[in-house]
Amino acid sequence: MKILSLFIMVCILFSCSDKNKTPSGIISPKEMSRIMWDVIRAQSLAIEVARKDSSANVESQTKTLTQKVFEIHHISSSSFDKSYDWYSSHPDILRLLFDSLYTQKQREIDLQMKEKYNHLIKKISPSKIIKK
C-alpha cells in the first residue's frame, strides 16, 4: 500500500510540473515578443516599399528585412522558426505574446496621439475647466 501511495504521489508531482515553461533552445517569451514585433514591422515596411516601388518584390523585401531583424537580435532564422513552432504548439503562451504585441502597439498609438495633441492640452489649463 505504501508503494502504491508513493507511486501516486510521484505521478501527481510530475503531472504538476510547468508544462508552459520554455525549454532550452527556445527564445524567451519577452525576447520573442520583441522579435515578433520587429518582424511584423519589417513585413509591413516591405509591403510599403513594394507599394511605392513597382520594381520591388514583396517577398524578397520581406526576406531581406526579416533577416536584418534576426541579425539585430543575434538569432538565426532556424532558431526563430523553432521557437515560433514551439509557441504555436502552446496557444496559451502564444496568446500572451500577441496580447503583449497589441498592448505595445496601443501604447505607441497613445504616445503618438499625446504628442500630436500635446499643444492643445497645454493650452487648456485646469482653471479654464468649468466644473458643474
C-alpha positions in Angstrom: 0.0 0.0 0.0 2.9 2.4 0.8 4.4 1.7 -2.6 1.1 2.5 -4.3 0.6 5.7 -2.4 4.3 6.7 -3.2 3.7 6.0 -6.9 0.6 8.1 -6.9 2.4 11.0 -5.2 5.3 10.8 -7.7 2.8 10.8 -10.6 1.0 13.9 -9.2 4.3 15.7 -8.7 5.3 15.1 -12.3 1.9 16.0 -13.6 2.0 19.3 -11.8 5.2 20.4 -13.5 5.2 23.6 -15.5 4.2 22.5 -19.0 4.3 26.0 -20.3 7.9 26.7 -19.3 10.1 27.4 -22.4 12.6 24.6 -22.9 16.2 25.1 -23.6 16.9 26.3 -27.1 13.6 28.3 -27.3 13.6 32.1 -27.3 12.2 33.5 -24.0 8.7 35.0 -24.2 9.9 38.5 -23.6 12.6 38.4 -26.3 10.3 36.5 -28.7 7.7 39.3 -28.3 10.4 41.9 -29.2 11.5 39.9 -32.2 7.9 39.2 -33.4 7.2 43.0 -33.1 10.2 43.8 -35.3 9.3 41.0 -37.8 5.8 42.4 -38.1 7.2 45.9 -38.7 9.7 44.6 -41.2 6.9 42.8 -43.1 4.8 46.0 -43.1 7.7 48.0 -44.3 8.3 45.5 -47.1 4.7 45.9 -48.3 5.0 49.7 -48.1 8.2 49.7 -50.2 6.7 47.4 -52.8 3.6 49.5 -53.0 5.7 52.6 -53.7 8.2 50.9 -56.0 6.7 48.7 -58.6 10.1 47.1 -59.3 10.4 45.9 -55.7 9.3 42.3 -54.9 7.3 42.0 -51.6 8.7 38.5 -50.9 12.3 39.4 -51.4 11.9 42.7 -49.4 10.3 40.8 -46.6 13.0 38.1 -46.6 15.8 40.7 -46.6 14.2 42.9 -43.9 13.3 39.9 -41.7 16.9 38.6 -42.0 18.1 42.0 -40.8 15.8 41.8 -37.8 17.3 38.4 -36.9 20.8 39.9 -37.2 19.9 42.8 -34.9 18.6 40.3 -32.3 21.5 37.9 -32.8 19.5 34.9 -33.7 19.2 32.7 -36.8 16.1 32.1 -38.8 16.1 28.5 -37.8 16.2 29.5 -34.1 13.2 31.8 -34.7 11.3 29.1 -36.6 12.0 26.5 -34.0 10.8 28.9 -31.2 7.7 30.0 -33.2 6.8 26.4 -33.8 7.0 25.7 -30.1 4.9 28.8 -29.2 2.4 27.7 -31.9 2.0 24.4 -30.1 1.4 26.3 -26.8 -1.5 28.6 -27.7 -2.0 30.0 -24.2 1.6 31.4 -24.3 1.3 32.5 -27.9 -1.9 34.4 -27.0 0.0 36.2 -24.2 2.7 37.1 -26.8 0.2 38.5 -29.2 -1.6 40.3 -26.4 1.6 41.9 -25.4 2.2 43.0 -29.0 -1.3 44.5 -29.1 -0.6 46.4 -25.8 2.7 47.6 -27.2 1.0 48.9 -30.3 -1.7 50.6 -28.3 0.9 52.3 -26.2 2.7 53.5 -29.3 -0.6 54.9 -30.7 -1.4 56.6 -27.4 2.1 58.2 -27.3 1.6 59.5 -30.9 -1.8 60.9 -30.0 -0.3 62.6 -26.9 2.5 64.1 -28.9 0.1 65.2 -31.7 -2.3 66.9 -29.3 0.1 68.0 -26.6 -0.1 71.6 -27.7 -3.8 71.6 -27.2 -3.5 70.0 -23.7 -1.1 72.8 -22.7 -3.5 75.5 -23.8 -6.2 74.2 -21.6 -5.3 75.0 -18.1 -7.2 73.5 -15.1 -8.5 76.9 -14.2 -10.3 77.1 -17.5 -12.2 73.9 -17.0 -15.7 74.7 -15.6 -16.8 72.3 -13.0 -20.5 71.7 -12.7 
